[in-house]
């Protein structure tokens, strides 16, 4: 249980920081983080971090794939997290 909590926190912190880094890179016209990397972080459990990064930094909000997939994935992962958590206790 502890490992799941630590994993979820770390993956979401990394995903959030990747969104920040990508936004800063976009502003400075520097090398960007590929979208497939951001989606990979989201699929591995970091969808809440990506979603919060979208909201806080107003980043990727015009991309339909992000605005539809990330919130749906976040909701599914939250439900799965609480299901797994209740099952393990």
C-alpha positions as a Markdown table, in Angstrom:
| # | Residue | x | y | z |
|---|---|---|---|---|
| 1 | Unk | 0.0 | 0.0 | 0.0 |
| 2 | Unk | 2.8 | 2.4 | 0.9 |
| 3 | Unk | 4.5 | 1.6 | -2.4 |
| 4 | Unk | 1.4 | 2.4 | -4.4 |
| 5 | Unk | 1.0 | 5.8 | -2.6 |
| 6 | Unk | 4.7 | 6.7 | -3.1 |
| 7 | Unk | 4.6 | 5.6 | -6.8 |
| 8 | Unk | 1.4 | 7.7 | -7.5 |
| 9 | Unk | 2.9 | 10.7 | -5.8 |
| 10 | Unk | 6.2 | 10.5 | -7.7 |
| 11 | Unk | 4.7 | 9.8 | -11.1 |
| 12 | Unk | 2.3 | 12.7 | -10.8 |
| 13 | Unk | 5.0 | 15.1 | -9.5 |
| 14 | Unk | 7.2 | 14.2 | -12.5 |
| 15 | Unk | 4.3 | 14.5 | -14.9 |
| 16 | Unk | 3.4 | 18.0 | -13.5 |
| 17 | Unk | 7.0 | 19.1 | -13.8 |
| 18 | Unk | 7.3 | 17.8 | -17.4 |
| 19 | Unk | 4.2 | 19.9 | -18.3 |
| 20 | Unk | 5.9 | 22.9 | -16.7 |
| 21 | Unk | 9.2 | 22.3 | -18.5 |
| 22 | Unk | 7.4 | 21.8 | -21.8 |
| 23 | Unk | 5.4 | 25.0 | -21.4 |
| 24 | Unk | 8.6 | 26.9 | -20.6 |
| 25 | Unk | 10.4 | 25.3 | -23.6 |
| 26 | Unk | 7.5 | 26.4 | -25.8 |
| 27 | Unk | 7.7 | 30.0 | -24.7 |
| 28 | Unk | 11.4 | 30.1 | -25.4 |
| 29 | Unk | 11.2 | 28.2 | -28.7 |
| 30 | Unk | 13.5 | 25.5 | -27.4 |
| 31 | Unk | 13.4 | 21.7 | -27.7 |
| 32 | Unk | 10.1 | 20.3 | -26.5 |
| 33 | Unk | 9.0 | 17.1 | -24.8 |
| 34 | Unk | 7.2 | 14.9 | -27.3 |
| 35 | Unk | 3.5 | 14.5 | -26.7 |
| 36 | Unk | 3.9 | 10.7 | -26.6 |
| 37 | Unk | 6.1 | 11.1 | -23.5 |
| 38 | Unk | 3.5 | 13.1 | -21.8 |
| 39 | Unk | 0.8 | 10.6 | -22.7 |
| 40 | Unk | 3.1 | 7.8 | -21.5 |
| 41 | Unk | 3.4 | 9.5 | -18.1 |
| 42 | Unk | -0.4 | 9.9 | -18.0 |
| 43 | Unk | -0.9 | 6.2 | -18.9 |
| 44 | Unk | 1.5 | 5.1 | -16.2 |
| 45 | Unk | -0.5 | 6.8 | -13.5 |
| 46 | Unk | 0.5 | 10.4 | -13.9 |
| 47 | Unk | -2.7 | 11.6 | -15.5 |
| 48 | Unk | -3.6 | 13.8 | -12.5 |
| 49 | Unk | -0.2 | 15.5 | -12.8 |
| 50 | Unk | -0.6 | 16.1 | -16.5 |
| 51 | Unk | -4.2 | 17.4 | -16.0 |
| 52 | Unk | -3.1 | 19.8 | -13.2 |
| 53 | Unk | -0.3 | 20.9 | -15.4 |
| 54 | Unk | -2.8 | 21.6 | -18.2 |
| 55 | Unk | -4.9 | 23.7 | -15.8 |
| 56 | Unk | -2.1 | 25.6 | -14.0 |
| 57 | Unk | 0.1 | 26.4 | -17.0 |
| 58 | Unk | -2.7 | 26.6 | -19.6 |
| 59 | Unk | -0.7 | 24.1 | -21.7 |
| 60 | Unk | -2.0 | 21.7 | -24.3 |
| 61 | Unk | -5.5 | 23.0 | -23.7 |
| 62 | Unk | -6.2 | 23.5 | -27.4 |
| 63 | Unk | -5.3 | 19.9 | -28.3 |
| 64 | Unk | -8.5 | 17.8 | -28.5 |
| 65 | Unk | -6.6 | 14.6 | -27.6 |
| 66 | Unk | -5.4 | 16.2 | -24.3 |
| 67 | Unk | -8.6 | 17.9 | -23.4 |
| 68 | Unk | -10.7 | 14.8 | -23.9 |
| 69 | Unk | -8.3 | 11.9 | -23.0 |
| 70 | Unk | -6.5 | 13.3 | -20.0 |
| 71 | Unk | -9.5 | 14.2 | -17.8 |
| 72 | Unk | -11.2 | 10.9 | -18.7 |
| 73 | Unk | -8.0 | 9.0 | -17.9 |
| 74 | Unk | -7.6 | 10.9 | -14.6 |
| 75 | Unk | -11.1 | 9.9 | -13.5 |
| 76 | Unk | -10.5 | 6.3 | -14.4 |
| 77 | Unk | -7.2 | 6.2 | -12.5 |
| 78 | Unk | -8.7 | 7.8 | -9.4 |
| 79 | Unk | -11.5 | 5.2 | -9.4 |
| 80 | Unk | -8.9 | 2.4 | -10.0 |
| 81 | Unk | -6.7 | 3.8 | -7.2 |
| 82 | Unk | -9.5 | 3.8 | -4.6 |
| 83 | Unk | -10.7 | 0.3 | -5.8 |
| 84 | Unk | -7.2 | -1.1 | -5.4 |
| 85 | Unk | -6.7 | 0.7 | -2.1 |
| 86 | Unk | -9.9 | -0.7 | -0.7 |
| 87 | Unk | -9.1 | -4.2 | -2.0 |
| 88 | Unk | -5.6 | -4.2 | -0.4 |
| 89 | Unk | -6.7 | -3.1 | 3.0 |
